[in-house]
């Protein structure tokens, strides 16, 4: 024991411990937190080594005293000290407290585990719902495509039915005309067989005298009139909206789209009327040398045109309309837009306008100009109009007149300050044509006054 104690004294452990404490105290405020903790750990390790040596000395001293020597000292000094050390180490935590802390920790871990499991379950549930929703969306898309295909099929069938209806109307007109001719022939045969008290005197028929028998054009005038009015209404309600939807893919401004369609309609009527005049002149020139009655030459010309409406070169009129629209001062449009997009719409308007010229009296569009006084007898206001405005800002669809009477109203947009609205920029045309005034319409630029109508040799 003496040797162990001697070695403990010779190592000067307590002196080193005291020196380290003094040094730490001097440098405590200069060191960082990590450095102070390292110093403290070094002191704890040194103290533990010294305590280990002291316990070795304590054990050797107790063994030198025998089995019972030093028992009272150990009981009165060591054991209470050891008990007080352990009590200080766990002074703030009782047995119940530690058990409750352990239980709370276990319960917390269990809750976390349950939450994670429920969260994973919710994720799986949402993923399954998302997959089912995607499947439903795909099925809805397929149904929508099938519905669009069916709609296209129905539309084509309706177009075919419309063609059949037009053919049926034409056949009915033919039947009515043949029935009228049959009755007229029967009347003439009856009159020719009846005895006459006066001797007959032969004379050559005069082409200028009008016969009592009506021509085909006169017999079918009322039916053609009703059919053309219905067709003009279809142009407004169907073809116009289709053309508008087509232009809206390239032009965002609805006003400019409506202006383009209105100007195209007006120009189509003008081109069709010009083509009708030229076609009528050629027919008159062709029929006049051989015409012998019984109807007048004018009736024969109109009757020939009614019978041969398919000889009208509608594409030439459409080309004239597109040329006029390309240089129109009220139209501005992107350079990638070509009015050939409206070819089918303009072609139908030209056909209707050409056929309207064969009526007596012919049907025409009412005079219209931006800034005119709004008339309830000529137009209906569009949904975006200012109903208190007295002036027309621009027109959506022209009114149809027969002589001086309006038989179908058009559509116009009324806004305040229509006369002071800014002018549109000119179109993309690089060679504008000098405007030319014509009867019944304001001055506007035309592309060409020559139409490629069929030659008289086709009659």
Steps between C-alpha positions, in 0.01 A plus 500: 500500500788733589649456154172583331457807716857602430450473128181707525688771687794491264279547192359819653159432343322746725762768425450444128126509553529828688727650237257405226215657697695822543595512134141430394373777727739751346415409141131421546371827343754481219412149389209390288218276617654188346841578653349552849313170469824323400680646809216383723508151352877483560450592866225240538727232349790604730271495802374155403859368477582648842183351650591163349841511671339606831253212481798266442664640812165462685475137396857416607457679833173311571666165413791572739255548790342156468140396445340728755744788529373826353142381459359772718698763313378374169145493629514845653708681239512327159151363463319828592730688267431261217127521569509879502689501166242284332220704655653822361530340155129420494364770728257648246368167363305253715419141414146587407620788287746284310234236440258764373768642273573155362128436452452835327795429272355160410158649438651777290688249289181299463305809391772586251489146367120511474511838329756379249291192430182708457690747284625219278146360487366842396772529236410160358132593507563830322719327241224247433244781473732690266546196279124440491445869418752475217320195366168684518655800326632279223158340460335844491748612236426194293126562536554863400694396191228251413235770553694740275524229235128435528430873479712526185318201356162653584610829348600329178170316498317829555692652210397207284140542616516870417619413152216252466252762617631749247471240227148416614405869486641523150308190397183643648557819304551291188179310569302820558644651186419190294150491645444863406633438150275198468194702598599779261545252214164347577337844490668585170394166352144559611494850350652377174234231461207736568325636179570861420239717317774713351761381254844460649770731385857382523759733635854460612552507874660813633780451750410824672140401582448328836301176502243417761687179593743553791864392474687274741654797677153649559353170615777434752547858615314462831667169590845630407429816698416302815793265450749783456371679808545179699848453355596858589388433858710184507802698384455731798430235763737223388763582238573843649573352844719228348700763311523709817636206701750430224631857498518517881783244484719765337343834605430566869286810453134407454413839348754457220374146430141623473606788275681258269195274469264794442726655234541160335122462483448847350779448248355159406164660419671766292709243307194277445293792367777599261534140382121476453491812282780372281351151482160646409651712223671197346183291520296779338761537226493123439120455503395813311577371147292183541228608742147471357271502806245446626650673809701818480876496459552630855289219645684247288835629625397484864344158448824374343704631794265335750531170317882524480617648832783248499663689210577786737879521549484545876875455550572808291271703725670357810839604361368851440367513856831389649687756290267774622536392863880496479505876429205604714594791731289383796665161534826431681613143548821301562709417193462125549121525450374448146137568412498175306403358841158656441472353150210265576305772683555757223406243237164431664426872541581560132270217394213633710555857381513391134177301535330797671555709187268267303201598715256773409573733667854386589618480861792716609684620810398821672737795485720512811785713627682533830362777718153493346190555711378172646166383360284242674342408167837405346712353778505318827751604763774253585536376857803723570337821377427810701122508479480872568741586214324643192780433248631182340866433581533215250282235334495127569254390229328699223125549468321350197261724304252447223462831326467747788361252755720319750404132502780367723672702772875514538711534814697804613709612797404837647738700715530856606750709309482273194590789267815570700628144511862467376555386144641160434839466340520389139540139410820321407450562127812642340317652202177670606247556224336833449144495643208516262147603597205291402128539525340404828824473699776732628833531322728207568812355336447223249755250381375463145182576311552209257351170610573167344139414422430229242509588134178498295619184329408307815132593468 
